[in-house]
Amino acid sequence: MKTFPTEFAELLTPKGRRILEGKDPEACGVLLRPGHRFVALSGVLDARKAVACRELLEKALRDTLTQMEDAIPPESIWGMTENYAELLPKTVRVRTALLESRRSRSWKAAEAVGLVAMMRSESFAAFASSVSGRALRRKWGIQALCYGPGDYTGPHNDHHPEDAEAFDGYVDMHLTFATPTVAHQWLVYAKGGHFSEMRSVNTVGGITVYRLPFWHYTTPLMAKPGAEEDARRWVLLGTFLDAPREYRRGTAIEPPPSVARPG
C-alpha cells in the first residue's frame, strides 16, 4: 500500500463494515448506554492493511513530528499551603503531527500519502457516528500522535465548559498502530468515581471511541528490552462535535437508521 485509501471504509473488515452500516448490535450505539463513556474495538481494521498504515506513518510522518510536553509544575508540590490539597494539571509528553495547518511539514507529508483525505472521508466520521449513536457535525478535527518510550498523557477529563458546542459532550475516535517492539501501554479510565478500568492500547489497528468528558489517562509507553529506538505507537484521532438538536437533512453525519438515538 503506497498511500492511504481515499475512504476509511476500505480499511475495514467485514465486522467493521457491519458496524459502519449499523448492523452490529454490540458496537452500534454503545456510547448511548448508561455508564458507557468508552469502548475498545478489535478485529475492525484489516490486519495486513493496518500494518501497511503503520509503515506509511513511519515513513511519511516520523521526521515531521513536533514535541508536545507539559511537565508537572514544581508549584504543585512546593506551592502547597495545606496538607492533601494538591492539584495536578494535565501533563503530557508525546510527539504530534500538525494536521490542521496546511503550512506545516506534517500536513504536507500527510496530504502526499492520502492520510488527510482518509481522515476527512465520509466513512471515517460515519463510523464514529454509528458507534456513538449520535449525529455529528460535518467539520471535525484531525490529529496524529506518536508515543515513544516513556511518553504518556496524565489524568485529565477533556471537559470544555467554556465552549458552547462542546461543554455538553463530544466524541473522539482513535486508531492505534503500534510497532512490534512496544511492550505495553494502557488506557486507564474512571468508572463509578474510581480509576478502576484499564485496557491495552498496544494494538495494530485497534479502534477506541470516547464520549467525553470523563476521567482517563494513558500510561507511559514501555519498550521491549533493548528495543527502545524502534518502539512507537501511532494514534490517528478525530474529534467530532454533536450536530445541533435541529439540523437540516444532509448537514450532519447521521448514524444508520437502525441505531437508536438519544431521547
C-alpha positions in Angstrom: 0.0 0.0 0.0 1.7 3.2 -1.2 -1.0 5.6 0.0 -3.9 5.6 2.4 -7.3 4.7 0.8 -9.5 7.6 -0.1 -12.3 6.2 2.1 -11.7 4.9 5.7 -14.2 2.1 4.9 -11.6 0.5 2.6 -9.6 -0.5 5.7 -12.5 -2.3 7.4 -13.0 -6.0 7.9 -16.5 -7.5 7.4 -17.1 -6.8 11.2 -16.0 -3.2 10.7 -18.4 -2.8 7.8 -21.3 -4.2 9.8 -20.6 -1.5 12.5 -20.4 1.2 9.8 -23.7 0.0 8.4 -25.4 -0.2 11.8 -25.7 -4.0 11.7 -23.6 -4.9 14.8 -25.9 -4.6 17.9 -23.0 -4.9 20.3 -21.0 -2.0 19.0 -23.5 0.3 17.3 -24.8 3.0 19.6 -22.8 1.5 22.5 -22.0 5.0 23.9 -25.7 5.8 24.3 -26.0 3.2 27.0 -25.9 4.5 30.6 -22.4 4.3 32.1 -20.7 3.7 28.8 -18.2 6.5 28.0 -15.6 4.4 26.2 -15.3 1.4 24.0 -12.3 -0.5 22.6 -13.0 -2.4 19.3 -10.8 -5.1 17.8 -11.0 -7.1 14.6 -12.4 -4.0 12.9 -9.4 -3.0 10.7 -7.9 -5.5 8.2 -4.7 -6.8 9.9 -2.5 -6.5 6.8 -3.8 -3.1 5.9 -3.2 -1.9 9.5 0.4 -2.9 9.3 0.7 -1.1 5.9 -0.8 2.0 7.5 1.8 1.9 10.3 4.6 1.6 7.8 3.2 4.6 5.9 3.1 6.6 9.1 6.7 5.6 10.0 7.9 6.6 6.5 5.9 9.7 5.9 5.4 11.4 9.2 8.2 10.4 11.6 10.6 13.2 10.6 7.9 15.9 10.7 6.7 15.5 14.3 6.6 18.3 16.9 7.3 17.6 20.6 4.4 18.4 22.9 5.4 18.4 26.5 3.7 19.8 29.7 5.6 18.6 32.8 4.4 18.5 36.4 4.8 22.1 37.7 7.1 22.4 40.8 4.5 24.6 42.5 2.1 21.6 42.5 4.2 20.5 45.5 6.2 23.5 46.8 3.3 25.9 46.3 1.0 24.0 48.7 0.0 25.6 51.9 -2.4 22.8 53.2 -1.9 19.1 53.6 -3.6 16.9 50.9 -4.8 19.9 48.9 -2.6 19.1 45.9 -3.9 19.8 42.4 -2.4 18.3 39.3 -3.0 20.0 35.9 -3.0 17.9 32.7 0.6 16.6 32.0 1.7 15.1 28.8 4.8 14.1 26.7 4.2 12.9 23.2 5.0 14.0 19.6 2.3 15.3 17.3 1.7 15.9 13.7 0.1 19.3 13.0 -2.7 18.2 10.5 -4.8 21.3 11.0 -2.2 23.7 9.4 -1.7 23.4 5.7 1.6 25.2 6.1 3.1 22.5 8.4 5.5 19.8 7.2 3.3 17.2 8.8 0.2 18.3 6.8 2.1 18.3 3.5 3.5 14.8 4.2 0.1 13.5 5.3 -1.6 15.0 2.3 1.0 13.4 -0.1 0.2 9.9 1.2 -3.5 10.4 1.3 -3.8 10.5 5.1 -5.6 13.8 5.3 -8.2 12.7 2.7 -8.9 9.4 4.5 -9.4 11.2 7.9 -11.7 13.7 6.2 -13.7 11.0 4.4 -17.4 10.5 5.0 -16.9 6.9 6.2 -14.4 8.0 8.9 -17.0 10.2 10.5 -19.8 7.8 9.8 -18.0 5.0 11.8 -17.8 7.4 14.8 -21.4 8.3 14.4 -22.5 4.6 14.3 -20.6 3.7 17.4 -21.6 6.8 19.4 -25.2 6.7 18.2 -25.2 10.4 17.6 -25.5 12.8 14.7 -22.2 14.6 14.3 -21.2 17.9 12.7 -19.6 17.7 9.3 -16.5 19.7 10.3 -14.3 17.7 12.6 -10.7 17.9 13.9 -8.0 15.5 13.0 -4.6 14.9 14.6 -1.8 12.3 14.6 0.2 11.5 17.7 3.3 9.3 18.2 4.2 7.9 21.6 7.7 6.8 22.2 9.3 5.2 25.3 8.2 7.0 28.4 5.7 9.1 26.6 2.3 9.4 28.3 -0.8 11.5 29.0 -1.6 12.2 32.6 -5.1 12.2 34.3 -7.5 14.6 32.6 -11.2 14.8 31.7 -11.3 16.7 28.4 -14.1 18.9 29.6 -14.6 22.2 27.8 -17.1 24.2 29.9 -16.4 27.5 28.1 -17.1 26.0 24.6 -20.8 26.2 23.8 -20.6 23.5 21.2 -18.6 21.0 23.3 -19.5 21.6 27.0 -22.3 19.1 26.9 -20.1 16.3 25.5 -18.5 15.3 22.2 -16.9 12.2 20.5 -13.3 11.2 20.0 -12.2 8.3 17.8 -8.6 6.9 18.0 -7.0 4.4 15.6 -3.8 2.8 17.0 -0.8 1.4 15.1 2.0 0.2 17.5 5.3 -1.1 16.4 6.3 -4.7 17.3 8.8 -3.5 19.9 6.3 -1.9 22.2 6.0 -4.0 25.4 2.9 -2.3 26.7 0.8 0.9 27.1 -2.5 1.1 28.8 -5.5 3.4 28.9 -6.8 3.8 32.5 -10.3 5.3 32.9 -12.8 6.1 35.7 -15.9 4.1 36.4 -18.1 4.8 39.4 -15.7 7.6 40.5 -12.6 5.5 40.6 -9.7 4.8 38.2 -10.7 1.1 38.1 -10.8 0.3 34.4 -7.8 -0.5 32.2 -7.4 -1.5 28.5 -4.3 -2.2 26.5 -3.8 0.2 23.6 -0.8 -1.7 22.4 -2.6 -2.7 19.2 -2.2 -2.6 15.4 -5.5 -1.5 14.0 -7.4 -1.2 17.3 -10.1 1.5 17.5 -11.2 3.3 20.6 -14.2 5.6 20.8 -14.8 8.0 23.6 -17.8 10.0 24.8 -16.1 12.9 26.5 -15.7 14.3 29.1 -14.6 11.7 31.6 -11.5 11.0 33.6 -8.8 8.9 32.0 -5.0 8.7 31.4 -2.5 6.9 29.2 0.4 5.1 30.9 4.0 5.6 29.8 4.9 3.5 26.8 7.3 0.8 27.6 9.6 -0.8 25.0 10.8 -4.3 24.9 14.3 -4.7 26.4 16.9 -3.3 24.1 14.3 -2.1 21.5 13.7 1.5 22.7 14.9 3.0 19.4 12.1 1.4 17.4 9.2 1.4 19.9 6.4 3.8 18.9 2.7 3.9 19.0 0.9 6.0 16.4 -2.5 7.3 17.0 -4.8 8.8 14.4 -7.7 10.7 16.0 -10.8 12.5 15.0 -12.7 14.9 17.3 -16.4 15.2 16.5 -18.9 17.7 17.9 -22.5 16.8 18.2 -24.8 18.1 15.5 -27.3 20.8 16.7 -30.5 19.4 18.1 -32.3 20.7 15.0 -30.5 20.4 11.7 -31.4 20.1 8.0 -31.1 16.6 6.5 -27.7 16.2 4.8 -25.9 18.8 7.0 -24.8 16.3 9.6 -23.2 12.8 9.7 -26.1 10.6 10.9 -25.9 7.2 12.4 -27.7 4.4 10.5 -31.5 4.3 11.0 -31.1 1.0 12.9 -29.0 2.7 15.6 -31.1 4.2 18.5 -30.9 7.9 19.0 -30.8 9.6 22.4 -34.1 10.7 23.6 
